[in-house]
Amino acid sequence: MDVRELNREQLTELKENYYCHELHEDEGVSYGELAAIDELVSDEEVFEFYAGTCFCNDDFFCTAGM
């Protein structure tokens, strides 16, 4: 599925991954930052960064094995 087809849980998980590994790879990330991920990373940022990437449920902890 395309990044725009992800459900809210999958999109949130992808935002957390993007924030931790692309924006703050060499820094620590706090639980507060992860709790506020929707304010820190927009849907559009994730849509743009992952455009052209094909996902499946197994790519996400929240839906793995479904």
C-alpha positions in Angstrom: 0.0 0.0 0.0 1.0 3.6 -0.6 1.9 5.9 2.3 -1.4 7.8 1.8 -3.3 4.5 2.3 -1.9 3.9 5.8 -4.3 3.9 8.8 -3.7 6.4 11.6 -1.7 4.0 13.8 0.6 3.1 10.9 1.1 6.7 10.0 1.9 7.6 13.6 4.4 4.7 13.8 6.0 6.0 10.5 6.2 9.5 11.9 8.0 8.3 15.0 10.4 6.3 12.8 11.0 9.3 10.5 11.5 11.7 13.5 13.9 9.3 15.3 16.0 8.1 12.4 15.9 10.9 9.8 15.7 14.1 11.9 17.4 13.1 15.1 19.6 10.1 14.2 22.5 11.1 16.4 20.4 12.6 19.2 18.2 11.1 21.8 14.4 11.4 21.5 12.3 11.9 24.6 9.0 10.2 25.3 7.4 13.7 25.4 8.5 14.2 21.8 7.0 10.9 20.7 3.8 11.7 22.5 3.6 15.0 20.6 4.7 13.5 17.3 1.6 14.8 15.4 2.7 18.4 16.3 6.3 17.7 15.4 5.9 15.9 12.1 3.1 16.7 9.7 1.3 14.1 7.6 2.5 15.9 4.5 6.2 15.6 5.5 5.8 11.9 5.8 3.8 11.6 2.6 6.5 13.5 0.7 9.5 11.6 2.3 7.9 8.1 1.7 6.4 8.9 -1.7 6.9 5.9 -3.9 7.5 3.5 -1.1 5.3 0.4 -1.0 4.3 -0.8 2.5 2.6 -3.9 3.9 1.1 -4.7 7.3 4.2 -6.5 8.4 6.2 -3.3 8.1 4.5 -2.0 11.2 4.4 -3.2 14.8 0.8 -2.1 15.2 -0.4 -4.3 12.4 2.2 -7.0 12.0 0.8 -10.5 11.5 -2.6 -9.2 10.4 
